[in-house]
Amino acid sequence: MERIPPQLFSFSVGENSELYIAILHAFAEANERLETSLSLDGLHERLRTVGWFGALDDADLTRALASLRDWRLVDVIQSQTENYRTAEEYERRNLQYSLTKRGEAAFAGVQHALTVLASSGALQTAVLDAIADRLGELHRLLTGLPVSDRKIYTALTELETHLDALRTNTKQFNGELQRLLRTENADHSTFREVKSATVAYLEEFLTNLDQRTEAIAAGITRVEAHGTAQLHQRALAGAELPPSTGDAAKADWLAHRRSRWAGLRAWFLPADGTQPRVADLHRVARRAIVTLLQVLDRISESRLRATSAVADFRALARWFAQAPTEHDLHRLYSAAFGLGSARHAHLGHPDPELVSASTAWDEAPPVPVSPLLRTAGRTEKIARTGRVPDVSAIKRERAERARAQRAELQRAWQELDTGGTVRLSAFAELDYATFERLLDLLGRALATAPDSSGARRATTADGRVEIALSPPRDSATATVRTPRGIFRGPDYLVTITAPGAGRGREEETA
């Protein structure tokens, strides 16, 4: 990896950093108009053009240019082509300042940093379609009627530009997506709206992603059938490099083209047979959808769930900490706990003569207090004793319902226990309750990351039932019939282990 030249970005920090950046911006604007050098007067004019309206005399500008020269960002030359009428005009117009290559690189770095800070990533299916179209165009140019090398160069450049856009937008979007998944302190309504929209956005991008990937891989194969070396040589001829470019520069240009083509293959058709990067993008997007849906479920449950005692006491503690006066503290305490003056203070002993009125309360014998005094303001309750209800029928009904649920659950696990590894199509027909439990197991497995063997493993909430899910070796489709419809999906290899299951399914996994 090449090292960044020292002091390349020294101008971006310090007291006069804004002036330095404005000067570089002024030179960049001049280069846009093919003005390669500026005098002091021209630089003053360009500074006003780029929005610098601060007080700046020639001495301050000369010192700033001297600092930029020390950092090798600006160069100064003497103009031998001007005609000077006075000595003062010679001093002002003789010296011409221009950006060095380091200066151009430094300002380009600042512009790129600002662009990245202001930009947001995106997953664009149009970019995938454009890559496939450019590959198809290159194939037609190589196999059709003889065409100019310039057209091949143009098509190859557009292909590389679309690949750069895909890589840049994907990296930025993935970073923003991970930051969104870590966000927990946002407003719940806004948070829910943003995450719901993100889920819809990801689902739309994943639609037909496999078909687009296969089309790009097929386009790469067709182009490589005619040889990438010939493609790059014709593109080099169409690039029309300047005559001063030597053989080393042309070799570097070809090496860069080969590197970019290798990057294209790494994304869609790796040469070593490894998993393409677009598959990683597919997996990350799927995992993000599952995570976002889980977060949305937790938000919904937190809204429906009654607040806990822990949360109540924490809120009460915050209110106590914010109370302005001690009187407010007492009012808050009374409102929160409902404790007022002692209602039993008027109660006396059955024989007042035995206990003097001046006896301290901690020395006097206790006085019986009715439990109704707090709730009803009465010391006792006079009424008939209530009848004890007969709940034996309710207990029998609940016991029968519990036994039926346990039996139904055991039957479902016996039906789903595979006794080994089978295909998903082995579950040819299931009742709807058993199918719901199978669907729940599949969803838990697909929500986990594959292990070293490529299998996805998950368990039920109680940890008693385990499922192992492996991708099929072919493109077969599984069909499971239920009373409410037909389920179709990839014919995964499934291993379900349930406690107490008495039988398994026998099927060829190959």
LOPA-350637 format. One record per residue: residue in one letter; y, z, x negated of N, C-alpha, C, O in turn. Coordinates in steps of 0.2 Angstrom, whole numbers, plus 5000, padded with zeros to 4 digits. Each point is the difference from the previous one (the first is absolute). Layout:
<recs>
AYZXYZXYZXYZX/...
</recs>
This chain:
<recs>
M499450004996500650005004500650004996500150044995/E500449925006500649994996500550065001500050025006/R500350004989500450065001500749985002500349944998/I500150105006500749985002500450014994500050064997/P500549905001500450014995500450065001500250025005/P500050024989500350065001500749995002500349954999/Q500050105005500750005003500149945005500649985001/L498949995001500149955005500350025006500449965003/F499550105000500350025006500550064999500150045004/S500149974990500550054998500649995004500350055002/F499949895000500649995004500050035007500550025003/S498949995000499950035007500150075001500050025006/V500150024989500150075000500750024996500249964996/G500150095006500650024996500650005005500049985006/E500550044991500750005003500249935002500349995006/N499649964990500349935002499549955002500049945000/S499450095003499549965002500249955005499749945000/E500750085005500249955005500449944997499949955003/L500550074992500449944997499649964997500049945000/Y499550084996499549964996499649955005499949954998/I499950085007499649965005500449955003499849945001/A500950085001500449955002500249944995500049945002/I500050084992500149944995499449965000500149944999/L499350095000499449955000500049965007499849944999/H500450095006500049965007500549954999499849945003/A500750074994500549945000499849954995500149945002/F499550074993499749954996499549965003499949945000/A499750105004499549975004500349955005499749945001/E500850085003500349965004500349934997500049955003/A500350064991500249954996499549954998500049945001/N499450094997499449954999499849965006499749954999/E500350085007499949975006500449935001499849955003/R500850064994500549945000500049964994500449964998/L499050054998500049974993500550014995500249964996/E500150105005500550024995499750054995499850055002/T500049924992499650044996500450064996499750044997/S501049955003500450054996500650015004500349965004/L500050104995500650025003500550034995499850044996/S500949955005500550034996500250075004499750015005/L500750034992500250065003500349985007499950045005/D500649914995500349985007499449985005500150025006/G499549944992499549985004499550065002499850005006/L500150044990499650065002500350055005499750025004/H501049984995500450045005499949975007499950035005/E500249904995499949975007499350015003500050015006/R499549984989499350015003499950075002499650015005/L500750044992499950075002500350015007499750035004/R500849944998500350005007499549975005500050025005/T499749924992499649965005499450045002499750005005/V500050044990499450045001500150075004499650045001/G501149975000500150075004500350054995500050065003/W500249934991500350064996500749995001500449964997/F499950095006500850015001500350064997500550015001/G499150024994500350064997500549984994500049944998/A500450115000500549984995499649994994499650044997/L500649905000499649984993500549964996500149945002/D500150084992500449964996499649974995499450014999/D500949954997499749974994499650044995499549994998/A500850075001499750044995499450035003499550014996/D500550025010499450025003499449955000499450024999/L500849925003499549955001499749984993499449994999/T501150014996499749984993499550064998499549984996/R500750085005499550064998499449995004499450014997/A500649975009499449995004499649954997499350004999/L501049944999499649944997499850024993499449984998/A500950064999499850034993499350045001499649994996/S500450055009499450045001499449955002499450014998/L500749945006499549965002499849964994499449985000/R501150004995499849974994499550044996499549974997/D500750095003499650054996499250005002499650014997/W500449995010499350005003499749935000499449995002/R500949964995499849934999499949975007499549965001/L500950055004500049975006500549955001499949955004/V500650054992500649955001500149984993500050034995/D500249905004500249974994500749985000500249985006/V500150014988500749985000500049944995499750004995/I500749955007500149944995500749985000500450025005/Q499849944991500749974999500049935003499649964998/S500850035006500049935003500449964996500650014998/Q499149935000500449954995500249945004500349964997/T499650045009500249945004500650015004500349955003/E500050114997500650015004500749984996499950004994/N500649995009500649994997500550065002500150015006/Y500250024989500450065001500749984998500149984995/R500350045010500749994999500450064996500549994997/T499350075004500350064997499550044997499449995002/A500850064994499550054997499750045005499450024999/E501050005006499750055005499549965004499550035002/E500649915000499549965003499449994996499450005003/Y500749994990499450004996499650065000499350005000/E501050065000499650065000499750015006499450035000/R500849955006499750015007499549955001499550025003/R500549924995499649955002499549984994499549965001/N500650074993499649984995499350025000499549974999/L500450105003499450035001499749985006500350015006/Q499049974994499749985006499350055001499750004995/Y500250035010499450055001499549965004500249975005/S499250054994499449975004499550055000499950044995/L499649955009499450045001499549984995499949944999/T499850114997499449984996499450005005500050015006/K499449974991499450005003499850075003499750005005/R500450054990499950065002500550025006499750045005/G500949944995500450025006499849975006500050035005/E499849914995499749975006499450035003499950015006/A499750014989499450045002500150075003499750025005/A500850014992500250075002500350005007499850045004/F500749914997500349995007499449985005500050025006/A499649944992499449985005499650065001499850005006/G500150044990499650075001500450045005499650035005/V501049984994500450045005500049965007499950045005/Q500149904996500049965006499350015003500050015006/H499549994990499350005003499950085002499750015005/A500550044992500050065002500350025006499750035005/L500949944996500450015006499649965006500050035006/T499849914993499649975005499450035002499850015006/V499850024989499450045002500250065004499650025005/L500950024994500250065003500349985007499950045005/A500349904996500349985007499549965004500149995006/S499349994991499549965003499550045003499950064999/S499749915006499450035003499549955000500149945001/G499350094997499449955000499849985007500250035005/A499449924995499749975006499349974999499949974994/L499750035011499449965000500149945004500050005006/Q500149944991500149945003499549955000499849984995/T499950015011499549945001500249944998499749954998/A501050035003500349944998499949984993499949954998/V500150114997500049984993499349984999499849964996/L499750075007499349984999499949935002499649964997/D500750025009499949935002500449954995499749954999/A500850084999500449954995499649994993500049954998/I499650105000499650004994499449955002499949954995/A499850055010499549955002500349935001499649964998/D501050045004500349935001500149974993499949944999/R500450104997500149974993499449984996500049964996/L499550085005499349984997499849945003499749964996/G500350035010499849945003500549944998499749944999/E500950075000500549954997499849984993500049944999/L499850114997499849984993499449965000499949964996/H499650065009499449965000500149935002499749954997/R500850045008500149935002500449964994499949944999/L500550104997500449964995499549984994500149954997/L499450095002499549994995499549955002499849964995/T500150035011499449955002500349945003499649955001/G501050055002500249945003500349954996499849994994/L500749975009500349954996500450034994500250065000/P499949904994500450034995500750025002500349965003/V499950104995500650035002500450024993499750004995/S500950015006500450034994499850074998499850045005/D500249974989499850074998500550055002499950065000/R500749925002500550055002499850035007500150065001/K499649905003499750035006499550054999500050055004/I499649944991499450054999500450064997499850065002/Y500749934994500450064997500350045006500050065000/T500349905005500350045005499550045004500250055002/A499349925000499550035004499750064997499950055003/L500049954990499750054996500550065000499850065001/T500849924998500650055000500050045007500150065000/E499949905005500050035007499450055001500150055003/L499349934994499450045001500150064996499950065003/E500449944991500150064996500550055004500050064999/T500549915004500650035003499750045006500150065001/H499549915003499750035006499550064997500050055004/L499649944991499650054997500450064998499850065001/D500849934996500450054998500350045006500050065000/A500249915005500250035006499550045003500150065003/L499249924997499550035003499950074996499950055003/R500149944991499850064995500650055001499950065001/T500749924999500650055000500050035007500150065000/N499949905005500150035007499450055001500150055003/T499349934995499450045001500150074996499850055003/K500449954991500150064996500550045004499950075000/Q500749905002500550045003499850035006500150065002/F499649905002499750035007499550054999500050055004/N499649944991499550064999500350064998499850065003/G500749944993500450064998500350035006500050065001/E500349905003500450035006499550035005500150055003/L499349914998499550035004499750064998499950055004/Q500049964990499850074997500550055001499850065002/R500849924997500550055001500150025008500150065001/L499849895003500050025007499450045002500150055004/L499349944993499450055001500250074998499750055003/R500749964992500150064998500650045003500150064999/T500249905006500650035003499850045006499649985004/E500650094996499850045005500650045003499950035005/N500749974992500550045003500549965004500550025002/A499349915000500549965004500050025007499550045002/D500949945002500050025007499449965003499849954999/H499950095006499349985002500149945004499649955000/S500950045004500149945004500149944996499749955001/T500850054994500149954996499449994995499849944999/F499950114999499449994996499449975003499749954998/R500250075009499549965004500149935001499649965000/E501150025001500149945002500049954993499749955001/V500550084994499949964993499349994999499849944998/K499850115002499349994998499649965005499549964998/S500750045009499649965005500249924998499649965000/A501050034999500249934998499749984993499849945000/T500150114996499749984993499249985002499849954997/V499950095007499349985002500049935003499549964998/A500950035006500049935003500149944995499749955001/Y500850074995500149954994499449994996499949944998/L499850115000499449994996499449965003499749964997/E500250065010499549975003500249925001499549965000/E501150025001500249935001499949974993499849945000/F500350094994499949974994499349994998499849954998/L499850105004499249994999499749955004499449984999/T500950005007499749955004499949934996500549984997/N498950005003499949934996500150014993500149944997/L500050125000500150004993499449974996500149974995/D499350045007499449984997500049925000499849974995/Q500450005011500049935000500549974995499949954997/R500750085003500549984995499850014993500149954995/T499550105003499850014993499549954998500049974995/E499550015010499549954999500349934999499849964996/A500850035008500349934999500350004993500049954997/I500350105000500350004994499550004994500149964996/A499350075005499550004995499749935000499949974994/A500050005012499849935000500549954997499849954996/G500850065005500549964996500050014993500149954996/I499850115001500050014993499449964997500049974995/T499450035009499449974997500149925000499849974995/R500550015010500249925000500449984995499949954996/V500650095002500549984995499650014993500149954996/E499550105003499750014994499549954999499849994994/A499949985011499549944999500349954996499649964997/H501150035003500349944996500350034993500249964996/G499750105003500250034994500750035000500549965001/T499550104997500750035000500449984994500650004999/A499049984995500449984994500449945002500549994997/Q499249965006500349945002500650015004500549985000/L499450075005500650025005500550034996500649985001/H499350064994500650034996500349954995500650004999/Q499049964998500349954996500549955004500549984998/R499350005008500449965004500650045002500649975001/A499350095001500650045002500550014994500650005001/L499150014993500450004994500449944999500650004998/A499149945003500449945000500550005005500649974999/G499350055007500550005005500550055000500550005003/A499450054993500550064999500649974996500650035000/E499349924996500649974996500350054996500650015001/L499150024994500350054996500549974995499949944999/P500650094999500549974996499749984993499550024998/P500849934999499749974994500050054994499549994996/S500950065004500050054995499450045000499850044996/T499849965010499450055001499549974995499849945001/G499950114995499549984995499350005003499950025006/D499649974990499350015002499850075002499650015005/A500750044992499950075001500250025007499750035004/A500949944998500350025007499649965005499950035005/K499849914994499649975005499350045000499750005006/A500150024989499350045000500150065004499650025004/D501050024995500250065004500049985007499850045004/W500549904998500149985007499349995003499950025006/L499749954990499349995003499650065001499650015005/A500550044990499650065000500350045006499650045003/H501049964999500350035005499749975007499950045005/R500149904995499749975006499350025001499750015006/R499949994989499350025000499950085002499650015004/S500950034994500050075002500250005008499750045003/R500749924999500250015007499449975004499950035006/W499849924992499449985004499450055000499750015005/A500250024989499550065000500250055005499650035003/G501149994998500250055005499949975007499850045004/L500249904997499949975007499250015001499850025005/R499849974990499350015001499850075001499650025004/A500850034992499850075001500250025007499650055003/W500849925000500250025007499549975005499950045005/F499849904994499649975006499349984997499650005005/L500349984989499449984998499950024993500049964995/P499850105003499950024993499549964996499549995003/A500650004991499649964996499350044999499549974999/D500650105000499450044998499650025006499650044999/G500649945007499650025006500250075003499650025004/T500950014993500250065003500350005006500249945003/Q500050115001500350005006500749984999500450024996/P499949935008500749985000500550055002499850045004/R500849954993500550055002500250005007500250055003/V499749895000500250005008499550045004500250035005/A499249984992499550055004500350074999499950045005/D500349984989500350065000500650015005500150065003/L500349894997500650005005499750015007500250045004/H499249934998499750015006499850075001500150035006/R499650004989499750065001500650055001499950055004/V500649954992500650045000500350005007500250055003/A499949895000500349995006499550045006500350035004/R499149964995499550035005500150075000500050045005/R499949994988500150075000500650035002500050055003/A500649914996500650035002500050005008500350045003/I499449915000500050005007499750065003500250045004/V499249984993499650055002500450074999500050045004/T500349964990500450064998500650015005500150065002/L500349895000500550005004499850025007500350045003/L499149934999499850025007499850085000500150035005/Q499649994990499950075000500650055000500050055003/V500549924993500650045000500350005007500350055002/L499749895001500350005007499650045005500350035004/D499149984995499650045004500150084999500150035005/R500149984989500250074998500650025003500250055003/I500349904997500750015003499950015008500350045003/S499349925000499950015007499650065002500250035005/E499349994991499750075001500550054999500050055004/S500449954991500550054999500550015006500250065001/R500049885002500450015006499750035006500350035004/L499049954997499650035006499850074999499950045004/R500049984989499750074999500550055001500649994998/A499350065005500450065001500250034993499650004996/T501050025004500250034993499650064999499950045004/S500049974989499650064998500450064999500650005000/A499150065000500450064999500350004993500550034999/V499149944996500350004993500749965000500550024997/A499549925007500649965000500650045004500550004998/D499350045007500550045004500350054995500650015000/F499050024997500350064995500449974995500550034998/R499349914999500449974995500749985003500550014997/A499549965009500649985003500450065001500650004999/L499150065003500450065002500350034993500550025000/A499149974995500350024993500649974998500450024998/R499649915003500649964999500650025004500550004998/W499350025008500650025005500350074997500650015000/F498950034998500350074998500449994993500550034999/A499349924997500349994994500749975001500550014996/Q499649955010500649975001500550045005500549985002/A499350085000500450045005500650024996499950034995/P500749975008500650014997500150084999500350024995/T499650025010500150075000499450045002499549975002/E500550104997499550045001499950015008499450005002/H501149995001499950015008499649945002499650005005/D500549944992499649945002499350014998499649975004/L500350064991499350024998499650045005499549985002/H500950075001499750045005499949965006499450015004/R501049954998500049965006499449955000499649995004/L500349984990499549954998499350045001499549975002/Y500550094995499350045000499850025007499549995002/S501050035002499950025007499749945004499650005004/A500849944995499849945004499349974998499649985004/A500250034989499449974998499450055002499549975002/F500650094997499450055001500150045007499550035002/G501049965001500150045007500050075000499850035005/L500350004989500050074999500750035002500549994996/G499650055009500650035002500050084999499650034996/S500750015008500050074999499350025003499749975004/A500250094994499350035001500050025008500450055002/R499249925002499950025007499750065001500050035006/H499650004989499750065002500450064997499750065000/A500949934998500450064998500150055006500150064998/H499949925008500150055005499450045002500050045004/L499449944994499450035002500050074997500250014994/G499650045009499950074998499350025000499649975003/H500350094994499350035000499950035007500550025004/P498949994998499850025007500350075001500250025006/D499850024989500350075000500650014996499950014994/P500749975008500650004995500250074997500350004995/E499450055008500250074998499650014993500250044996/L499249925003499750014994500349974994499950024994/V500549935007500349964995500850005001500249985005/S500150054990500750005001500449934999499749964997/A500850035006500449945000500249984993500249944998/S499950114998500349994993499549994995500150004994/T499250005008499549984995500049934998500149965004/A499850034989500049934998499449975002499550025002/W500649914999499549965003499450004995499449995003/D500750014991499450004995499650075000499450004998/E500950055005499750065000499750025007499650045001/A500649925004499850015007499349975001499949954997/P499750085008499449975002500149935003500549995003/P499049964997500149945003500050005007499850045003/V500649915000500049995008499749945001500149954997/P499450055008499749945002500549945003500450025005/V499549924993500449955003499649945003499549984997/S500750005009499649955003500149934997500649994998/P498949975002500149934997500449965004500349954998/L499850075009500449965004500850014999500449965003/L499750094993500750025000500449944996500649995002/R499149974994500449954996500049945005500549965000/T498950025003500049945003500350005007500449955003/A499550105001500350015007500550055001500350015005/G499850034990500550065001499850065004500350045002/R499049964999499750055004499550044995499849984995/T500150085007499650054996499349995002499650024996/E500249965010499350005002500049955005500549975003/K498950014998499849955005499550025005499550034998/I500749975009499550035005499849945004500449975004/A499050014995499749945004499350005000499750044996/R499949925008499350005000499849974993500349954998/T499150075000499749974994499849935002499649995005/G500549964991499849935001499349994999499750044996/R500049915008499349994999499949964994500449954998/V499050064999499849964994499749945002499550005004/P500849944994499749945003499349984996499950024995/D499749955009499349984998500149934996500149955003/V499850054991500149944995499349974998500049964995/S499550075008499349974998499949935001499749964996/A500650015009499949935002500449964995499849954997/I500850075001500449974995499750004993500049954997/K499750105001499650014994499549955000499849974995/R499850035010499449955000500249935000499749964996/E500950025007500249935000500249984993499949954998/R500550104999500249994993499549994995500049964996/A499550085005499450004996499649935000499849974995/E500150015012499749945001500449944997499749954997/R500950055004500549954997499950004992500049944997/A500050125000500050004993499349974998500049974995/R499450055008499449974998500049935001499749964996/A500650015009500049935001500349964995499849954998/Q500850085000500449974995499650004993500049954996/R499750115002499650004994499449955000499949974995/A499850025011499549965001500249924999499749964996/E500950035007500349934999500249994993499849944998/L500550114999500149994993499449994995500049954996/Q499550085006499450004996499749935001499749974995/R500350005011499749945002500449944996499749964997/A501050055003500449954997499850004992500049944997/W500050125000499850004993499349974998499949974995/Q499750045010499349984999500049925001499749964996/E500750015008500149935001500349974994499949944998/L500650094999500449974994499750024994500149964995/D499450095004499750014993499649944998499649975004/T500650004990499749944998499350014996499649955000/G500350114997499450014996500049964994499550004997/G501149975001500049964994500649955001500550015004/T499549944992500649955000499849945005499549974999/V500950025006499949955004500649965001500650024998/R499449925005500649965002500350035007499650035004/L501049964996500450025007499749975006500050035005/S499749914994499749965006499450035002499749985005/A500050074991499450045003500150045006499650015004/F501150014997500250035006500149955005500649995002/A498949985001500149945004500350025007500549965002/E499350095001500350025006500050085000499550034999/L501150005003500150075001500450025006500349965003/D499550104999500550025006500750024997500050004994/Y500450005011500750004998500250074996500450004995/A499350065007500150064996499849994993500350034995/T499149955004499749994993500449954996500150014994/F500149945010500449954996500750034998500249984994/E500150065010500650034998499950054994500550004995/R499050035004499850044994499949954994500250024994/L499549935007499949954995500649974997500250004994/L500349985011500649984998500450054996500449984996/D499650085006500450054997499750014993500450014995/L498949995004499850004993500249944996500250014994/L499849935009500249944996500850014998500249984994/G500250045011500750014998500150054995500449994995/R499250075005500150044994499849974993500350024995/A499249945005499749974994500549954997500250004995/L500149965010500549954998500650034998500449964996/A499850105006500650034998500050034993500550024997/T498949985000499950034993500049944995499949955001/A500250074993500049954994499350004998499650045000/P500249904998499349984997499950044994500450014996/D498950025003499950034994499849954994500149945001/S499650084994499849954994499549955002500049954997/S499650075008499549955002500249955006499749965002/G500950055000500349965005499950035007500349965005/A499450094996499850035007500650055002500350034995/R499849975011500550045003499650065004499649985004/R500650084994499650065003500550045004500650014998/A499150025007500450055004499550045004499449995001/T500950075002499650045004500450025006500649995001/T499050045004500450025006500450064999499950034994/A500450005011500550064999499650064998500250044996/D499249975006499650064999499649984993499650054998/G500449905000499649984993499349995001499650004995/R500150005011499350005001499749925000499449994998/V501049975004499849935000500449964995500650004999/E499049964997500349964994499949935001499449985002/I501149984996499949925001500249974993500450024997/A499249935001500149964994500149935002499549975003/L501050004995500249935003500149964994500450014996/S499249935003500049954995500249945002499849985006/P500649974991500149945002499449955000499650014996/P500449955009499449955001500049964994500549984997/R498949995001499949954995500149935002500049964996/D500150035011500149945003500650005005500350065001/S499849895002500550005005499750015007500349975005/A499250064996499750015007500450045004500450054998/T499649955009500350035005499650055004499449975002/A500750094999499650045004500350005007500650005001/T498950015004500250005007499750065003499350015000/V501150045003499750065003500249995007500650005002/R498950015003500250005007500050075003499650044998/T500949975006500150065004500149985007500249955002/P499850105002500149995008500749985001500149975005/R500450044990500749985002500249944996500649985000/G499049994996500249944996499549994994499550034999/I500849924997499649984994500450014994500649985000/F499150064995500450014994499749954995499449994999/R501149984997499849954995500450024993500650015001/G499149984994500350024993499649984995499449985001/P500850034992499649984994499350045001500050065002/D499549914995499350035001500050054994499649984995/Y500750085005500050044994499350034999499650015005/L500350024989499450044999500150075001500550034997/V499150005008500250075002499450044999499449995000/T500850074997499550065000500350065003500550034998/I499249995007500250065004499550065000499449985002/T500850074996499550064999500350065005500550024999/A499149995006500150055005499550065000499549994998/P500750075003499650065000499550005005500249985006/G499250034993499550005005499849945004499750005005/A500549944992499849945003499349984998499750024995/G499949965011499349994999499849934998499450004999/R501049965001499849934999500549964996500650025000/G499249924998500549964996499949935002499649985004/R500849974994500049935001499749974994500350014995/E499349945006499749964995500249935000500049975005/E500450014990500249935000500149984993500250044995/E499849905003500149974994500750004999500449985004/T499850054990500850004998500249944996500649994999/A499049974999500249944996500249955005500249954998/
</recs>
